[in-house]
Amino acid sequence: MDEGRRVELTIDSSSGVAVVTFNRPEVRNAIDDATRAELQELLDRAADDPEIKALVLTGKGPAFCAGGDISAMQRRLGAPPGQLGGSGWLRQRRLHATITTLHTLEKPTLAAVNGAAAGLGMDLALCCDFIVASEQAFFAMSYVERGLIPDGGGLYFLPRRVGLPRAKELIFSARRVMADEALTIGLADRVVPAENLLESAVQWAAELGANAGTALALSKSILDQTFELGADQAFALGAQAQAICYTTDEHHQAVTAFLARRTRAT
């Protein structure tokens, strides 16, 4: 555990699951520039560590992540008008780099949503592969209440989860979606009791990450593009990926083990 940090990392060595935890409960785990930088650092570490097979993102305290830090927004409003646009563009670029790192991590990713996931917090949950919500969780695309648009990937990810008309309704209204509704509309994949949330998420992550890492990474990279691809393009990417899989130790070992089991059975 990385004590004293805005974002903490623990690794379960037995399962290979990394748990990344927002650690600003006093501000409901709101994201400021320093928090984003620490998150980027830990995501890079998870991407580069072959012992990490899957990742769970969660929050400490009663909230998952309440979104962007309002005090940081207030400071930004005080910037000279001639610098506001340029500095805002650079900040967005850094944020989108972090969102992309999480979304494209070549390992299964799960958001364990323990409480409020609002604004950027909801975006961060959406860009994970799966969302496990506590019965106490809720989601809110609260950007328009601040005079903003979703800038953490929600404009892209939300329609892919719940469909375009429902995504528009959730963004335009900024209303709260409680855990049971989130499950019904496909915003969440599982809802569990609060006391079992992290255990359930880690167990599911361990199950997903236990299979061949190369095959998982290649499958994920293609699946994440399929809404923008034609069938012929998806097939071509699949053919290239399968050719890579043919060469891996994971494939060779799996085939050898299967044949050995069949031989023993006969």
Secondary structure, DSSP 8 states (H G I E B T S, - for coil): --TT-SEEEEEETTTTEEEEEE--GGGTT-B-HHHHHHHHHHHHHHHH-TT--EEEEEESSSEEE--B-HHHHHHHHTS-HHHHHHHHHHHHHHHHHHHHHHHT-SS-EEEEE-SEEETHHHHHHHTSSEEEEETT-EEE-GGGGGT----SSHHHHHHHHH-HHHHHHHHHH--EEEHHHHHHHTS-SEEE-GGGHHHHHHHHHHHHHTS-HHHHHHHHHHHTTGGGS-HHHHHHHHHHHHHHHHTSHHHHHHHHHHHHHHHHH-
